[in-house]
């Protein structure tokens, strides 16, 4: 794992709470599912982040 990879993971972790909070205003079930996947490491972090961004697009 290189510095760039670690930096991206930190960015995703920093942005996900904001994204999930915004999603929860429209779809609480979707926000909870993303939060659960994130908390339990069910999917790669980038995949969860990309899905959250897609929900707000």
C-alpha positions as CSV (number, residue, x, y, z in Angstrom):
1,X,0.0,0.0,0.0
2,X,1.5,3.3,-1.0
3,X,1.0,6.8,0.3
4,X,-1.4,7.7,-2.5
5,X,-3.6,4.7,-1.7
6,X,-3.6,5.6,2.0
7,X,-4.4,9.2,1.2
8,X,-7.4,8.2,-1.0
9,X,-8.7,5.9,1.8
10,X,-8.5,8.7,4.2
11,X,-10.4,11.0,1.8
12,X,-13.2,8.4,1.4
13,X,-13.5,7.9,5.1
14,X,-13.6,11.7,5.6
15,X,-16.3,12.2,3.0
16,X,-18.6,9.3,3.6
17,X,-20.3,10.6,6.8
18,X,-21.3,13.8,4.9
19,X,-22.5,11.8,1.9
20,X,-24.5,9.4,4.0
21,X,-26.0,12.2,6.0
22,X,-27.2,13.9,2.8
23,X,-28.6,10.5,1.4
24,X,-30.5,10.0,4.7
25,X,-32.5,13.1,4.1
26,X,-34.0,11.5,0.9
27,X,-33.8,7.7,1.6
28,X,-33.1,6.6,5.2
29,X,-33.0,2.9,4.2
30,X,-30.4,3.4,1.5
31,X,-28.3,5.5,3.9
32,X,-28.5,2.8,6.6
33,X,-27.5,0.1,4.1
34,X,-24.4,2.1,3.0
35,X,-23.5,2.8,6.6
36,X,-23.8,-0.8,7.5
37,X,-21.6,-1.9,4.6
38,X,-19.0,0.7,5.6
39,X,-19.0,-0.2,9.3
40,X,-18.8,-3.9,8.7
41,X,-16.3,-3.7,5.8
42,X,-18.7,-5.7,3.6
43,X,-17.5,-4.1,0.4
44,X,-14.4,-2.2,-0.7
45,X,-14.4,1.4,0.6
46,X,-14.1,2.9,-2.9
47,X,-17.2,1.0,-4.1
48,X,-19.3,2.3,-1.1
49,X,-18.0,5.8,-1.7
50,X,-18.8,5.7,-5.4
51,X,-22.3,4.4,-4.8
52,X,-22.9,7.2,-2.2
53,X,-21.8,9.8,-4.7
54,X,-24.0,8.3,-7.3
55,X,-27.0,8.5,-5.1
56,X,-26.5,12.3,-4.8
57,X,-25.9,12.9,-8.5
